[in-house]
Amino acid sequence: VQASVERIDLEGRNIVSFDFVKSSGVWNLHAVREVDFAKSDLGDFLNFYSVFASDMTFREQSISPSVHISMMDPDGNGQTLDGFINREQWYSIGSAIPEGVISNIRCGQDYGNMKRIFVEKTGLGNGMSETFIFEKRRQGWKLVGYEN
């Protein structure tokens, strides 16, 4: 069994991968590799996402005209809101996009020719999480969904 923990530097456009192998029930660090986005099977998406996370104008152009949302009702009644919002309403959600250095954990995934990618933002110690859903379309990657 193999797994990798990747440290993705969106500004430096490189990935440091810590590769682990499980043997006799124990995980051991097998290798540390560094690659730039161009040599990664996630490179196409990461090149897009690094600009999406840092450039507000590009981000606005990269949000689908209609975004599916599934989230807890902000009124606190315990219900889930599920539906669509338009691009202009996206900013009313007020969620910060993960940026800077992010991580990825691989357990056998191959991201070549991916058409849909989920970016998960998880709070440390508070159990909160948000999922940003991206799809590759003819005109490029678009934010198409959000869940919390």
GIGI-V203405 format. One record per backbone hydrogen bond with DSSP energy under -1.0 kcal/mol. NH is the residue of the N-H (numbers start at 1). CO is the residue of the C=O. If there is no record, write none. Layout:
BEGIN
NH|CO + NH|CO
END
This chain:
BEGIN
3|20 + 4|106 + 5|18 + 6|104 + 7|16 + 8|102 + 9|14 + 10|100 + 13|9 + 14|9 + 15|35 + 16|7 + 17|33 + 18|5 + 19|31 + 20|3 + 21|28 + 22|1 + 23|26 + 26|23 + 28|21 + 30|19 + 31|19 + 33|17 + 35|15 + 37|13 + 39|36 + 40|37 + 43|40 + 46|42 + 47|43 + 48|44 + 49|45 + 50|46 + 52|48 + 53|49 + 55|51 + 59|55 + 60|56 + 61|57 + 62|58 + 64|143 + 67|85 + 68|144 + 69|83 + 70|146 + 71|81 + 73|79 + 76|73 + 81|71 + 83|69 + 85|67 + 87|65 + 89|86 + 92|89 + 93|90 + 102|8 + 104|6 + 106|4 + 114|111 + 117|134 + 119|132 + 121|130 + 123|128 + 130|121 + 131|147 + 132|119 + 133|145 + 134|117 + 135|142 + 136|115 + 137|140 + 140|137 + 142|135 + 143|62 + 144|133 + 145|133 + 146|68 + 147|131 + 148|70
END
